[in-house]
Amino acid sequence: MGTSEDDSKKQFEQDNSLLRESWAEFCDSLKQSGDLVFRDSGPQNSVSRATGMRLLARNISLAMQFEMENCNPDFPELLHYFDPLRKQGGDNTDALYVGSPINGQHSYRIWGQRGSAAYFAITVLEDGNTPWGGGVVATLLGENLKLDDDGNFELIVSPEPEPENFAGPGKNWMQSSPESYRITFRQFFADWLNEEPMTAQIECLSHALPHPHFTPQALAEGLQKSAHWVNSSVAYWATMIDKWKVQPNTFLSYGELEKNKIDFTPGGAPIIAFWQLPKDQALILRVQPPNAEYWAVEFGNYWWETMDYRYHFSSTNCHHARLERDGELIIVVSHEDLGANNWLDPCGHEEGYVTFRWIGSDSYPKPACKQLSVSELRTQHSGLLGKVSATERNADLKTRRQGITRRFGS
């Protein structure tokens, strides 16, 4: 047997050992992550604990996308982050989040159709101390995005400005910093049925080398980083919600409780409240929505996941909400549908968060929150109930599902 064949066999055996060890370590790390669901400060509720376990499993695919499948900034792809089956960090029920890895020292070209989402924003993000990076170094809002007559755009992201001859219809430029590592496109849909999502592509202009082949070493590194991301991201958001939990039913922004920079929605930081709701109680949220380009209300569980908005009413917004005659928004949270105009369904959970987003607004009011028993709700606020029949609710839900299919595809 020749030396070359001996070396090949030895390398094969080493690779086998690496593959076995990396897979075992990946599985062991995920197994240990399960302890997060049973943390002392976590929900003492079987539905919430089952949801926490499901979150860990769901986030494996998200972690694999970030840390192995779409982690090379020389060969980036624009892929969506969240959808009805994988969520994290207070995902907006109205949103389609799309993004890609970048290298802040390289240049990128992104081109496509803007679509017609009510709110559209692009952020260039630096790495940081949260699961979603650190500070935002560049922002381009939809109203400032230059389009051609057909709604197409071209965007260059680079350390240095593009030459003057790049100016013109549909031509845009954003400056990256040396630490930039990701670009994110936010699209928030008010009218789910009639607004169109963006279609776009990205290419790195600084590299034209062939895409590297996948290797055992790449697998080992990707699995290790993915397992770490699952654990650290779920732990981060569980720790964060515990900070709101100290002041239930009180609306506070992320910045009021946390100093770490994170990739916030440009144009209006969300305000968030923690809620705890036994089966026999309800919440009434009241606020006068300001004049805003877009506003929305999201509702989610302890693990910072929105409820299953395919089959349950877990949000409303500036298009779908049923306002009072004076323009007031009144939301009723209860485990039973009592026919309120704007009902949010806890979906078996007894604690979680509710978020209001006022974007491009002339003011940023904080809603008033009243907690009471269901019997008190029926007697003291009967005028809020019986507004929407079961038939109307089912029709609304059917429309929501059609809008979700339009946004994410079939």
VMD Tcl script that draws the C-alpha trace (Angstrom):
set ca {
  {0.00 0.00 0.00}
  {1.51 3.35 -1.05}
  {2.09 6.34 1.17}
  {-0.62 8.36 -0.60}
  {-3.21 5.65 0.01}
  {-2.11 5.34 3.65}
  {-2.47 9.09 4.13}
  {-5.90 9.03 2.51}
  {-7.10 6.25 4.76}
  {-5.71 7.99 7.83}
  {-7.46 11.24 6.86}
  {-10.71 9.34 6.33}
  {-10.49 7.83 9.81}
  {-9.70 11.22 11.33}
  {-12.68 12.73 9.55}
  {-14.92 9.94 10.82}
  {-13.80 10.62 14.38}
  {-14.40 14.35 13.93}
  {-17.89 13.76 12.54}
  {-18.89 11.41 15.36}
  {-17.48 13.68 18.06}
  {-18.99 16.88 16.66}
  {-22.43 15.27 16.31}
  {-22.29 13.89 19.85}
  {-21.23 17.27 21.25}
  {-24.02 18.97 19.27}
  {-26.65 16.61 20.68}
  {-25.27 16.86 24.22}
  {-25.31 20.66 24.08}
  {-28.91 20.71 22.84}
  {-29.87 18.28 25.59}
  {-28.41 20.61 28.21}
  {-30.30 23.54 26.66}
  {-33.52 21.82 27.70}
  {-32.80 22.86 31.29}
  {-33.69 26.44 30.27}
  {-37.35 25.45 30.05}
  {-37.39 24.46 33.72}
  {-35.59 27.54 35.09}
  {-37.03 28.75 38.41}
  {-38.19 32.07 36.98}
  {-39.86 30.39 34.00}
  {-43.55 29.58 33.55}
  {-45.16 27.08 35.90}
  {-47.51 26.08 33.11}
  {-47.43 22.90 31.04}
  {-48.40 24.63 27.78}
  {-45.65 27.21 28.23}
  {-43.06 24.56 29.03}
  {-44.06 22.50 26.00}
  {-43.79 25.68 23.90}
  {-40.33 26.33 25.34}
  {-39.18 22.88 24.28}
  {-40.63 23.45 20.83}
  {-38.82 26.78 20.66}
  {-35.49 25.04 21.23}
  {-36.25 22.58 18.44}
  {-37.48 25.30 16.07}
  {-34.43 27.42 16.67}
  {-32.09 24.66 15.56}
  {-33.00 25.42 11.95}
  {-32.60 29.16 12.53}
  {-29.20 28.61 14.15}
  {-28.09 26.32 11.33}
  {-29.06 28.98 8.80}
  {-27.03 31.65 10.59}
  {-24.03 29.58 11.65}
  {-23.58 27.02 8.87}
  {-25.89 27.24 5.85}
  {-25.75 31.00 5.18}
  {-22.76 32.23 7.17}
  {-20.21 32.96 4.45}
  {-20.25 36.69 3.59}
  {-18.36 35.97 0.38}
  {-21.34 33.96 -0.90}
  {-24.39 35.49 0.81}
  {-28.05 34.68 0.25}
  {-31.05 36.77 1.21}
  {-33.16 34.44 3.36}
  {-36.07 35.10 5.69}
  {-35.55 34.68 9.44}
  {-38.95 34.11 11.01}
  {-42.21 32.60 9.83}
  {-45.23 30.90 11.46}
  {-43.05 27.89 12.34}
  {-39.93 29.52 13.77}
  {-39.84 32.64 15.87}
  {-37.75 34.50 18.41}
  {-37.11 37.82 20.10}
  {-40.61 39.27 19.80}
  {-41.12 38.75 16.08}
  {-43.72 41.07 14.60}
  {-46.82 39.18 13.45}
  {-47.06 41.56 10.48}
  {-43.47 41.13 9.41}
  {-41.28 39.46 6.86}
  {-37.66 39.73 8.01}
  {-35.09 39.02 5.30}
  {-31.34 39.28 5.63}
  {-27.87 38.12 4.78}
  {-24.36 37.96 6.22}
  {-21.91 40.57 4.97}
  {-18.28 41.51 5.56}
  {-17.98 45.20 6.40}
  {-14.79 45.50 4.38}
  {-16.36 44.12 1.19}
  {-18.79 45.59 -1.33}
  {-22.22 44.13 -2.13}
  {-24.90 44.65 -4.73}
  {-28.57 43.97 -3.91}
  {-31.26 44.38 -6.52}
  {-34.93 43.55 -6.97}
  {-38.54 44.71 -6.56}
  {-39.39 46.69 -3.45}
  {-42.94 45.29 -3.12}
  {-45.65 47.26 -1.34}
  {-45.40 46.52 2.40}
  {-46.71 49.42 4.48}
  {-43.40 49.74 6.27}
  {-40.00 48.99 4.72}
  {-36.56 49.50 6.24}
  {-33.00 48.30 5.66}
  {-30.39 48.19 8.41}
  {-26.68 47.39 8.34}
  {-25.69 45.85 11.64}
  {-22.46 45.38 13.56}
  {-21.71 42.32 15.66}
  {-22.46 42.67 19.36}
  {-23.50 41.15 22.68}
  {-26.98 39.95 21.74}
  {-28.31 37.11 19.55}
  {-29.09 39.78 16.93}
  {-25.79 41.62 16.95}
  {-25.08 45.09 18.25}
  {-25.43 48.63 16.95}
  {-27.00 49.71 13.67}
  {-24.45 51.56 11.53}
  {-26.67 52.50 8.57}
  {-30.41 52.74 7.94}
  {-32.42 53.27 4.78}
  {-36.19 53.71 5.18}
  {-38.69 52.85 2.50}
  {-39.64 56.46 1.78}
  {-35.97 57.20 1.03}
  {-35.34 54.13 -1.11}
  {-34.95 55.24 -4.74}
  {-36.99 53.19 -7.20}
  {-37.30 53.21 -10.95}
  {-40.65 53.58 -12.69}
  {-41.37 49.86 -12.28}
  {-40.63 49.73 -8.55}
  {-37.17 48.19 -8.95}
  {-34.17 49.18 -6.87}
  {-30.44 48.59 -6.81}
  {-28.45 48.97 -3.60}
  {-24.69 49.03 -3.08}
  {-23.38 48.35 0.43}
  {-19.69 49.18 0.75}
  {-17.07 50.87 2.96}
  {-16.52 53.63 0.41}
  {-19.07 55.78 -1.45}
  {-20.05 54.75 -4.91}
  {-18.98 56.99 -7.80}
  {-21.25 59.84 -8.80}
  {-22.37 58.06 -11.96}
  {-24.17 55.52 -9.77}
  {-26.81 58.15 -8.99}
  {-30.12 57.88 -10.79}
  {-33.53 56.19 -10.66}
  {-33.44 53.09 -8.49}
  {-29.81 53.61 -7.40}
  {-29.00 53.55 -3.67}
  {-25.92 53.31 -1.45}
  {-25.37 52.40 2.23}
  {-22.03 52.63 3.99}
  {-20.77 49.71 6.07}
  {-18.28 49.83 8.93}
  {-15.33 47.40 9.33}
  {-17.34 45.51 12.01}
  {-20.53 45.20 9.93}
  {-21.67 41.60 9.70}
  {-25.32 41.52 8.59}
  {-27.90 43.39 6.53}
  {-31.60 43.09 7.36}
  {-34.70 44.06 5.39}
  {-37.86 44.64 7.45}
  {-41.23 44.56 5.74}
  {-44.32 45.13 7.89}
  {-47.64 44.40 6.21}
  {-50.74 46.30 7.34}
  {-53.18 44.92 4.74}
  {-52.10 41.28 4.67}
  {-54.18 40.39 1.62}
  {-53.14 43.16 -0.74}
  {-49.56 44.17 0.06}
  {-46.78 42.44 -1.88}
  {-43.44 41.26 -0.43}
  {-40.07 42.27 -1.81}
  {-38.19 40.02 -4.21}
  {-34.43 40.59 -4.30}
  {-30.98 39.05 -4.73}
  {-27.54 39.80 -3.31}
  {-24.00 39.30 -4.59}
  {-20.57 40.04 -3.15}
  {-18.62 42.27 -5.53}
  {-15.30 41.72 -3.75}
  {-14.99 37.98 -4.39}
  {-15.44 35.86 -7.49}
  {-13.77 32.67 -6.25}
  {-15.57 29.32 -6.55}
  {-17.78 28.46 -3.62}
  {-15.82 26.22 -1.22}
  {-16.79 22.58 -0.90}
  {-18.43 21.41 2.31}
  {-16.06 19.58 4.64}
  {-16.13 17.65 7.94}
  {-14.36 20.63 9.51}
  {-17.10 22.97 8.28}
  {-19.74 20.67 9.74}
  {-17.98 20.46 13.11}
  {-17.61 24.23 13.35}
  {-21.17 24.85 12.17}
  {-22.72 22.38 14.63}
  {-20.72 23.80 17.54}
  {-21.74 27.39 16.73}
  {-25.35 26.40 16.07}
  {-25.75 24.63 19.41}
  {-24.21 27.62 21.17}
  {-26.56 30.02 19.37}
  {-29.65 28.00 20.34}
  {-28.65 28.02 23.99}
  {-27.45 31.62 24.20}
  {-30.34 33.11 22.23}
  {-33.10 31.36 24.18}
  {-31.35 32.15 27.48}
  {-30.91 35.81 26.45}
  {-34.59 36.41 25.75}
  {-35.78 34.47 28.80}
  {-33.48 36.61 30.94}
  {-34.76 39.75 29.23}
  {-38.44 38.99 29.81}
  {-37.72 38.46 33.49}
  {-36.77 42.16 33.61}
  {-40.27 43.14 32.42}
  {-41.81 40.54 34.71}
  {-40.83 42.65 37.74}
  {-43.32 45.32 36.57}
  {-46.33 43.47 35.11}
  {-48.83 45.39 32.98}
  {-46.39 48.29 32.64}
  {-45.22 49.34 29.18}
  {-41.49 49.93 28.87}
  {-39.12 50.10 25.93}
  {-36.14 47.79 25.53}
  {-33.80 50.73 26.11}
  {-35.39 51.51 29.49}
  {-34.36 48.11 30.84}
  {-31.35 47.01 28.80}
  {-28.14 48.82 27.81}
  {-27.01 46.39 25.11}
  {-27.47 47.73 21.59}
  {-29.62 45.62 19.29}
  {-31.08 45.76 15.78}
  {-34.23 47.73 16.58}
  {-36.92 48.64 14.09}
  {-35.99 52.12 12.79}
  {-38.57 54.85 13.24}
  {-40.06 53.77 16.55}
  {-38.81 51.46 19.29}
  {-41.48 49.02 20.46}
  {-42.96 49.37 23.94}
  {-43.55 46.13 25.80}
  {-45.46 44.92 28.86}
  {-45.36 41.60 30.66}
  {-48.70 40.00 31.53}
  {-49.80 37.17 33.83}
  {-53.33 35.96 33.29}
  {-54.99 33.10 35.19}
  {-57.89 31.41 33.40}
  {-60.53 33.40 35.32}
  {-59.03 36.84 34.63}
  {-58.85 39.30 31.74}
  {-56.97 42.41 30.66}
  {-58.29 45.60 29.08}
  {-55.73 47.68 27.14}
  {-56.76 51.20 26.12}
  {-54.90 53.77 24.05}
  {-55.56 56.50 21.52}
  {-53.41 55.54 18.52}
  {-51.32 58.47 17.30}
  {-50.98 59.67 13.75}
  {-48.45 57.17 12.45}
  {-47.24 55.70 9.17}
  {-47.82 52.26 10.66}
  {-48.77 50.85 14.05}
  {-49.32 47.36 15.36}
  {-50.02 45.30 18.47}
  {-48.31 41.91 18.94}
  {-49.03 39.29 21.54}
  {-46.72 36.49 22.56}
  {-45.64 33.96 25.15}
  {-42.91 33.96 27.81}
  {-40.33 32.75 25.24}
  {-40.78 35.87 23.07}
  {-42.65 34.00 20.37}
  {-45.82 35.42 18.87}
  {-48.80 33.14 19.28}
  {-49.71 30.94 16.31}
  {-51.16 33.70 14.13}
  {-52.27 31.20 11.49}
  {-55.08 29.89 13.72}
  {-55.42 32.37 16.58}
  {-55.98 36.09 17.03}
  {-52.64 37.28 18.34}
  {-52.29 40.75 16.85}
  {-53.95 43.73 15.27}
  {-52.70 46.79 13.42}
  {-53.61 50.09 11.80}
  {-55.49 48.29 9.02}
  {-57.26 45.48 10.87}
  {-58.16 47.06 14.23}
  {-61.76 47.99 15.03}
  {-61.56 51.41 16.68}
  {-64.16 53.15 18.82}
  {-66.04 56.12 17.42}
  {-63.62 58.52 19.09}
  {-60.66 56.63 17.62}
  {-59.71 54.81 20.81}
  {-58.24 51.33 20.55}
  {-59.60 48.91 23.17}
  {-58.10 45.43 23.37}
  {-59.47 42.63 25.53}
  {-57.20 39.74 26.50}
  {-59.06 36.69 27.79}
  {-58.82 32.91 27.56}
  {-62.37 32.79 26.20}
  {-63.57 34.70 23.14}
  {-66.22 37.02 24.55}
  {-66.83 38.83 21.26}
  {-64.69 41.91 21.90}
  {-63.82 43.94 18.82}
  {-60.08 43.46 19.33}
  {-59.54 40.19 21.18}
  {-56.13 38.65 21.89}
  {-56.00 34.92 22.58}
  {-53.46 33.67 25.18}
  {-53.59 30.23 23.52}
  {-53.35 28.37 26.83}
  {-50.46 30.46 28.17}
  {-50.80 32.27 31.49}
  {-47.94 34.73 31.00}
  {-46.17 36.49 28.16}
  {-45.66 39.89 26.53}
  {-47.65 42.40 24.53}
  {-45.95 44.93 22.25}
  {-47.15 48.17 20.70}
  {-45.24 49.65 17.76}
  {-45.81 53.28 16.74}
  {-43.70 53.93 13.63}
  {-43.29 57.31 11.96}
  {-45.56 58.70 14.66}
  {-46.27 62.18 16.00}
  {-46.33 60.76 19.56}
  {-45.63 57.52 21.42}
  {-48.41 56.93 23.96}
  {-48.21 54.09 26.47}
  {-51.46 52.11 26.81}
  {-53.34 51.86 30.09}
  {-53.72 48.30 31.33}
  {-56.47 47.09 33.68}
  {-56.58 43.55 35.05}
  {-59.85 42.19 36.40}
  {-61.82 38.99 36.77}
  {-63.87 37.69 33.86}
  {-67.02 38.14 35.95}
  {-66.10 41.80 36.53}
  {-65.45 42.18 32.81}
  {-68.91 40.84 32.04}
  {-70.70 43.07 34.55}
  {-68.65 46.27 34.48}
  {-67.68 46.35 30.79}
  {-70.48 44.48 29.05}
  {-70.51 47.13 26.33}
  {-67.13 45.88 25.10}
  {-68.39 42.33 24.61}
  {-70.60 40.61 22.06}
  {-69.42 42.84 19.22}
  {-68.05 40.09 16.96}
  {-69.92 36.86 16.28}
  {-68.30 33.45 15.89}
  {-69.13 33.59 12.17}
  {-67.40 36.96 11.78}
  {-64.41 35.76 13.79}
  {-63.99 32.70 11.58}
  {-64.23 34.87 8.45}
  {-61.54 37.17 9.85}
  {-59.34 34.18 10.60}
  {-59.75 32.83 7.07}
  {-58.67 36.21 5.68}
  {-55.63 36.23 7.98}
  {-54.55 32.81 6.75}
  {-54.84 33.93 3.14}
  {-52.65 36.92 3.93}
  {-50.02 34.71 5.58}
  {-49.85 32.51 2.49}
  {-49.45 35.61 0.33}
  {-46.56 36.84 2.49}
  {-44.60 33.62 2.96}
  {-45.72 31.62 -0.09}
  {-47.53 28.30 -0.18}
}
mol new
graphics top color blue
foreach p $ca { graphics top sphere $p radius 0.5 }
foreach p [lrange $ca 0 end-1] q [lrange $ca 1 end] { graphics top cylinder $p $q radius 0.2 }
display resetview
